[in-house]
Amino acid sequence: MRVTIRGWGLLVVAAVLLGVGFRFGYPELAALGGAGLAAFAAAVVFVAWRPRLAVQRAAEPDRVTRGEASHLRLRIGNASRLFGASVVARDRVGPLGGRRATTPVPLVRLRPGRATDVSYEVPTARRGVVEAGPLEITRRDPLGLVGVVRRYGSTVRVWVRPRVHLIAAVPVGLSRSMDGRVERVPHGSITFAALREYVVGDDLRRVHWRTSARVGELMVRENVDTSLPRIVVLLDDRAGAHGRDAAGESTFEAACEAAASILVAAVQADVHVELALVSGVATGGGGASGLAALGPMLDLLAEAVLAGDAGGRDAEALKEIVQGLRLRRLGDTLIVLTGPPDDEEMGLVASLKGAYPSIIVGVFGAVESGLGAVAGLLVVGATDGADFAAAWDGVRAW
């Protein structure tokens, strides 16, 4: 509850009138002071009443590409059977974890037991996760002495994914499957990849008993067929690795658009693809395939934010992820997407050529657009996502 300036003024004047009236024997002044205090008390009682509102919200759709339309629909009902509610409503909308603005919600007087539906457009001009809610209801007394803001309902999130630019083809690895398609679940071959928890249906012959005894749970060996095409997209999310383009936007946005374009093209070509961030977050679709595998990776791109200090490139983070990629070979084609190139870091990426026969580096910013070679790597230079797609299609064959 918040007392307005008018309310504080009334309290001060009422107190002065009461004091003067009783001190000097002026009953009229004392009556005016008492009336002022009574008006303030009535205002407090008026705003203390809490409307019984039920708020339901839904975003349609809750996952969009940057710039696409998304609407938030609110259903606000007055659960009281006796009293109507005259309120001013605002919804809090903005990026997750950032500063959120308030959006006015056109709300008419709510009759007892009735509900009203309102909607407004969610801002999708920038990539990220937009959070809306809870609904803020402001209630003031008729004299404007006291006001209170209450929150109703939960929050809802809208994933604004990067733009996708169509590209013609993706690397197909060292060889394709014999039947011309890529197996969607490449288990059962003789190449060890990792250990994971046992799930119902796993072959008990693949249980790793020594590890199971140590951790207390059944662990099975995860094997993959390294002859199948497998792409790993490494997105550089270090703040120091990115700069600003001509429009003043971070080159990280262009890198996210390039990553989304590659992921979509790979899924359409039935090529297994995984997404990893230099900060350590990674996803391969959670074991799903096709469009089901694509969704979690695009969500990760929507959630990705720059990490670290913009004043330094944080070389240790890159060294750590490179070491992890070397120890756990995830595929045969590695695609690194970063900001303006750095010779030392290019050499560090080139050290992975023994584990990844094909390495492609996409660099963004004030660079020369097109294809080039640095430290034995194929480098695709671009100013933005659309420029990257055009340069990518300039590769004659994968």
N, C-alpha and C positions, 0 to 999 in steps of 0.2 A: 504494500500500500504506500502511495506517495502523496504527500500534501503539496498542493500547487502553491505558487506565489500568492495567489488570491486567498487561499486558505490560511497561509501564515499571516497575511495581512489582517484577515478577519480575526484570527486568534489574538493578535497583538492589540487591535483596537478594542475588542470585547474585554480583554483583561484590563486595559486602561480605563474604560468606561465603568467597569465594575469597581475598580479600586477608587476612582474619583467619586463615584456615586455613594459608596458606603463611607468613604472617609469624610466627605464634606456634606453628606446628608442630601444628596440629590437622587431621589428614587427613580426619576425618569431616566437618568443616565445609567443607573444600575439595571433598569428594565431593558434598555437597549443592549447593554453588555450581556445580560442573560439571554436575550433573544439571539445574539450572535453566537454564543456558545451552544445554544440549542440547535441552531441551524447547522453548525459544524458537526455536532453529535448526530444529527439526522443524516448528514452527508456520509458520515462514517458507516452508519447502519445501512444506508442505501447501497454503497459499494461493497459492503461486507457480504451481501447476498451473492452466492456463487451460482450462476446459471448451470443447469444440468444439461450440458451439451455433449453429444456423441459425434465424434469426427472420424470419418473414414476417408482415406486417400489412396489413390492409385495413379501411377504414371503410365501413359499409353503413347508410345511404347517406352519401356524402361532401358532399352539399349538402342542407341542411334549412332549414326556416323556424324561426325562434326558438321554442323550446318543444317542437319535434318530437323524436322519439326517433332517436338514431343510436348504433350499437354499433360498437365497435372489436374486431375479431377477430384474435387472435394465434395463430400456429402455431409452436410452439417445438420444435425437434428436436435430439436429441443425436447429432451426427455421429460420435462415437467408437464404435468397434465393441467396445471392451474395457472401458471404465470408465463407470460410472453417474455421475450428477451430482446432488448434493443442494445446492440453492441457494435463496436468497430473492430473489424478483424484484419489482421495482417499475417502473411506467411513469411517465414524466414527461408530464403533460398540463396544458395551459393556453393562454392567448391568445398568438398569435404576437407575439414581441417583448416580452412581458410576463413577469411572474413565474409560473412553472409549479409546480404541486404534484405530489407523487408519489402514485400510485394503486397500492395493493397488488395484485399479480397472483397469484391462487391457483394455485401451481405445485407439483405433486407431484414426487416423485423421478423424474428422467428416466433411464430404462433405456437401455443402449447400443443405438444404432441406432433408437430409438423417438422418436415425436413426440407432443406433447399439444396440444390446442386449448383455448384459454381466451378469454373475451370479457368486456367490461365496457361500461357505458354512458358515452358521451361527454357532458360537461356542455354543454347547449345553452340554458341559461336566459338567456344574454346574447348579443346580436348580436356577430359578429366572426369571426375565423379562429382555430380551435382547432388547435393542433399537438400531436401525440402522438408520443412516442418521443424518443430511442432507449430500449430496454429496459435497465434497470439491474439487474445481477446482483451480489448481495452474497455474498461467500464468506468464512467465518471458520473458524479451526481449532477443534477440539473444546474446547480449554481457554479460548477467547476471548481469546487474546493478541494476535493480528494479524487484521486484516480488510482486504479489498480490494473495490472497487466497479469493475466493468467494464461497458461499454456495448456492446450488440449491436443489430444491425439499423438500419434507416433511420427516418425520420420520415414521418408521414402527416398531411394537413391536412383539416379539416372546415370548410366554409364555412357559417356560421350566418347566414342571410339575415334581413332584417327581416320582421315580420309584414305580411301583405297584407290590407287591408280592401277589400271589394268596393265599387266605385263604379259608378254607373249609366252615365255617359257621359263622354267627353272632348271638348275643342274639336276641331272638324273643319276648322278653317282657313277660308280665304276661299271655297274652292269644292272640291267633290269631283270625282273623275274622271268622265268622261262615262259610263262603263259602271257607275258606282255603287261601284266599288272603288278602292282606292289602289294604284297601281303599286308593286310591291315593289322594283324597281330603277329609280329615276327618273333614268336617264341619257339623253343625247342631245338635250336641249332646248337653247335658245339662251342660257340664263342661266349665266354662269360662276360656279363656286363655289370651286374650288381646283385646285392642281396635285398630281399624284401620279405614282408610278413606273409605267412601262409594264408591262403584263402581257400574256401571249399571248392574242390575240383582240381586243385593242383596235384601233379604227379608226385607221390611220396618219394620217388627215386631222386627227385631234385632237392630234397630237404638237406640243408647243411647242418648236420647234427652238432658239430663242435660249436658253431655260433649259436645255435638254438639252446644249447646247454648253458652258454655264458649269459645270454640275455633273458632266458626264461620263457621265450616264445619260439614257436616254430618259424624258422627262416628258410626260404627256398632260394635257389640260384636263379637269377634272371638271365636268360641267354638271348642273344640277338643274332640275326644273320647279317654279317657285315657286308655281304655282297649286294644287299638291297640298298637302294638309294636312301640316304638319311641326311637331312639338312639340319644344321644347327645355326640359328640366328642369334648372334650376341649383340645386344643393344647397350651401348655405352651410356649409362645414366649418371656419370660423374659431372657435377656442375662445372668443374674446371676444364672439362674437355670440350665444352660447347661455347659458342659465341653468339653474336646477333647477326641476322641477315639484313638485307637492305631495307626490309620493312620493319625492322626493330624486333622481330620475333626470334626466339631462341632456335638455334639449329637443331635442338633436341626434338622439336615438333616435326621437322622434316625427316629426321631419322625414324621417328615413330611411324610416320606415313609410309616410309620405305619398308619398314618391318611388316606393317599390316599388308602392304601390297605383295610382298614375298610370301607371307603366310597364306593368303588367299589363293595365290597362284599355285603354291605347293599342294594345298588340299585339293584343289580342282584337278591337279595332275596325279592324284593318288600317291604323292611322295610323302613319306614320313618326315615331319618337321618338328623341331623343338625350339622354344624361345627361352633365352636366358638373359639376365641383366648383369652388368658388371657388379652391381651391389649384392648379387648372390641369389636373387629371386629367379625361379625358373618354373616352366610348366611345359608339359608335352600333351596337354589335353586330358590328363588324368586317366590315361589308358583308353580313352574313347577314340573314335575314328570319324573321318569325314567332317561334316559340319559340327558335330558334337565336340570334336577335338578343337575346332577353330574358335569356338565361343570363349573358353577360358583364356586362350592366348590373347584374343582381342580385348578381353576384359582387363588382362594384365597391362596391356598397352594403355588402356584408358586410365588405369590407376597409377601408372609409372610417373614418378616425379624425380627431379634432379636431386642427387644426394651429395653431401660433402660441401666443402668450401669452394666458392667460385674463384677464389684467388689462387688455387693450386690444382694441379691435374690429378693428385692422389694416385701416384704411380703404383703404390703398394696394393691398392685394390685391384688394379689391372693385373699385376703380377700374380696375385692370389687366384684370380679366376682363370688365368692362363695355365697356371699349374694344375688347377682342378680339371681343366679341359684336356690337359696332357695325360693325366693319370687315368681319367675315366673317359675313354674315347666314345663320344656320343654319336658320331656319324662320319661320313667321308667328305662332306662339304661343309665348310665353316664360312659364314657370312658375318662380318663385323661391321657394324654401323656406328660411326662416331662423328665428331665435329671436325674442325680444321686439323689436318694431319700433323703428327709429330714424329720425327725420324726415329727417335729412340723407341717409341711405342710401336712403330711399324716394324722395327727389328724384333721386338718382343713377340708380336703376332706372327711374324715370319718363322719364329722358332717352333711353331706348331706344325710346320709342313711335314714332319715325320709322322705325325698322328693323323693329319687331315690332308690327303693328297690335293684337294682343291680348296683354296682359300681366296675369298673375295672380300675386299674392304670398300665400304661406301663411306665417303667423306663429304661433309656438308659445310657450307659457308662461303667465304670469299675464295673459292677455288675455281680452277678451270674445269668447265663442264666436259664430260666425255670420259673416255677410257684411257688408262695409263698403267704403268708398271713401276712399283717401288719395292725394293728389297725382294724382288722375285714374286711379288704379289700382284694380282689383278686389282687395280684400283678404279672405282667408279666415282668420279667427282660430280657433284650436283649442288645447285643452290636451293632446291626445294624438292618436295616429293614428286611432283610432276616431271621435273627435270631429271630426277633419278630414274623414273620409269622409262623416259626416252633414251637415256644413256644405257640403261640395262638392256633394252631391246636392240641396242647397237652391237651387242655381242653376237657374232655370227653363229656360233654353235657352242653348246655346253658339253 
